């Protein structure tokens, strides 16, 4: 591939420099500006080339394009998760808003924690059914 000046996109060391800059920033718009400032990209065709190069690079390096697991302290502690589950077990009719305000977390956090613990919202529904003495009432 070459640009409007007829120079090749990939000139050995230039390719390594481009990959290093792309790896550091990770921002597509910034990466395009870097490449266009070097007179390497002059058309939208470069966006496709850039995306293919980034995907190929990360696919070769890790074998996967998904994010790696994050290290560090979790945002919500196990004790906070336990408190949320216990408060829902003690009062199943309480709302997400109430549980969230009691535990000083957001409603979406409460919803996520309860879903991971296999809790789900439900409503009681009255349905037809037989009582104990119903079979005796038949004619």
N, C-alpha and C positions, 0 to 999 in steps of 0.2 A: 504494500500500500504506500502511496506517496501523496504528498500534499500539492498545493498549486505550484510551488517552486520546483517540483520534481524531486525533492528530497525524500528519502525513505523515512517512514514513521519509526521503524525499529532499527537503530544503529548501534547495536551491541550495548555499550555502557549507558546510552540514553534510555534504553528500555528499562534497565535496572533502576535508574534515577526516577523514572516515571512511576514504576511499581512501588518504590519506597515512599514517594510523596502520596500516592493514592492510598497506601496502607496506613499512613499516619493520619490523613485527614478523614477519609471515609465519606466525604460529602461530594455528591455527584456534580453539583454546580461548581464547587470550588475546583474539583479535578478538571473539569472542562476548561475553566479559566486558565489553569496552569498550563494545560496542553496547548490552548489557543495562543497564549502569550509566547510560546516557543515556535509559533507558526507551524504547528503540527496538525491542528484541526481547523478546517475552514468551512465545513459543512455539518449538517445534522447527522451525516453518515458517521461522523466521529463519535457521536453518542452511542451508537450501536457498537462500534469498535471498542469504546471505553468499557461499556457494560460487559461485553464478551471477555475482554482482557481481565477485568476484575473478577468475574465469576470463574474463569479458568484458573486464575492465580489462587483464589481461596479454595477451589475444588481440589487443586493439586496439593496444596499445603495441608489442609485438614481433612479432605475427603468429604466435607460437608459444608454447606453454606449457612447453616443455622448458627446462632450465637452460642458461644461457649458458656458453660455454667458460670455464674457470677460467684466471686469469692467475697468474703466479708460478712459483716453482721447482717442478719435478716431484719427487715423493717418491722415485723411484728414478732414478739417473743412467743415462745411456747406457752408461757404462763398467761399471756393475754388471750391467745387462742383458746386455752382451757377455760378461762373466765367467760368468754363469749359462749362457748358450748354449754357450760354449766348454767349460765343465766337463761338460755333458751330451754334447757331441760326443766329448770325450776318453774318457769312461766312460759309454756308453749304459745300462749295467746299474745305475748308481747310482740311489738313491731320491730322491724329492723332499725327504725329511727330511735326508738327507746333504748334498744340494746347498744346501738352505736354511741349514743350520748352517755350512757352509763359507763362504757368502757373507753371513751374518748378516742374513738376511731371513726372512719367514714362508714356510710351505709353499704357502699360497694365492698369494703373490706369485710364487713360482717357477712354479706351475701357470699363472697368468695370462700371465706373460712367455713361457713356452714355447708356449702356445696361440696367442698373437699372432704368434709366429715360425713357426707352422704345424707344430709338433711335436705328436705325439699318442702316447699309450701303446699298446703292442702286445705280443703274446706270439708266440713262435715256435710254429707248429703243424705237426706232422708230417702230411703228406698223401700219398695214393697218387700215384705218378707213374712214368713210364718212365725207365729208365736207358739209357745209350748202347748196351749190348749186348742190351737187351730185345727189339727187333724180330727179331734173329737167332735167338732162342730159340723163336720161334713154330714150330709144326709145319706 
